[in-house]
Amino acid sequence: MGGIIYLIGILSAVSGWTLPFRGKDQGFLDIFDFISTNYMLPIGGLLTCLFIAWVVKDSDRIAEFGSRGGLYKGFMVVLRYITPIAVLIVILHGLELLPFMSYGD
């Protein structure tokens, strides 16, 4: 693992090296920034949202939230249905797959 971390560190340190990525030459940090921003963060957010909304026991969520009133019920509707759809739209936008968006240069 140390060797892998060392090699990735070298790629980060030598940002003058460019690789062809998405039609232009970009450095390692630019490529990793694009991948983490457009894919890794939204997918992590989607998985966290789905886990909290559907896997965690209701009693545990109520204990963390501190209530089971109307605000909690609204929170659960947003967490279960609205947030996953919004994050999926962000992921599809990162993949440039939304039909109503113009992705031309």
N, C-alpha and C positions, 0 to 999 in steps of 0.2 A: 504494500500500500504506500509505503514511503516513496518508493521509486515512481509510482504512478503520480503521486502528488508532486514530486520533484519535476517530472516531465511536463505536467500541466502548468506548473509554476514557471518553467522556462518559456513555454508558449505565451504565457501572460506577460512575462518580463520583456520578451523580444517582440513588442507589438509592431515593429517595423516590417515584419514578415507579413505578407498578404496572401490570402487564398481566394480563389474565385468562389463567390457565394452570392446567390440571387442576382446573377448577371453583372456583378462588379467585384473588383478586388477589395477585400476587407481584411482587417487584422483579426486575430483570435478573439480579442476582447469585444470587438464589434459583433462578431458572429455569436459568441456566447451570450452577449447582452440581448441580441435579437431572439435567440432560442429561449432564454429564461423568461424574458418579458412576454413573449407572444404564446408560449406553449407551457412551460413548467409552472409558472405562477398561476395562470388560470386553471390548469388541470389540478394543481394542489388545492386551490380554493374550492373547486367543484367537489373533489373527493372529501374535503373537510366538511363542506355543507351537507353532503349526502350522509356522511357518517353521523354527524350531530343530529340531523333531522330524522333519520330512519333507523339507526343502529343503537344509539345511546338510549337507555331506559328513560321513560317519562319521569320517573321519580328522581333520577339523577339530574335531568334537565331542570326540573322544578326546584330542586335544592340549589342549583347554581344560579338560576334566574331569581329565586326568592319569592315567587308568586305563581299562582295558576289562574289569575284573573284574565280580563279581556286583553290586556297588553300581551300577556303570554300567548294567548290563542292567536292574536294577530301576528306575533313573532313567529309562531310555528307555521302559519299559512305562508308567510314570506319566505321562511327558511326551507320549507318543503317544496313549494311550487314556483314562486317568482324568482328566487335567487338562482336555482339551477338553470332556468331558461335564460336568464340574463348572462350567466357565465358561459353557457353554450354559445350564445351569440358572440361573446368576446372571443371564444376559441375559434369559431367559424370565421370571424373577421381576421384573426391572426393567420388563418390558413387561406385567406382570400377566397372564401367559398360562398359569401353572401351574394345572392343574385341581384339584389337591389343596390349594391355598391359598385362604384367604378374604381378599378384597381390599376388602370393604365398609368404609365409613367409620364 
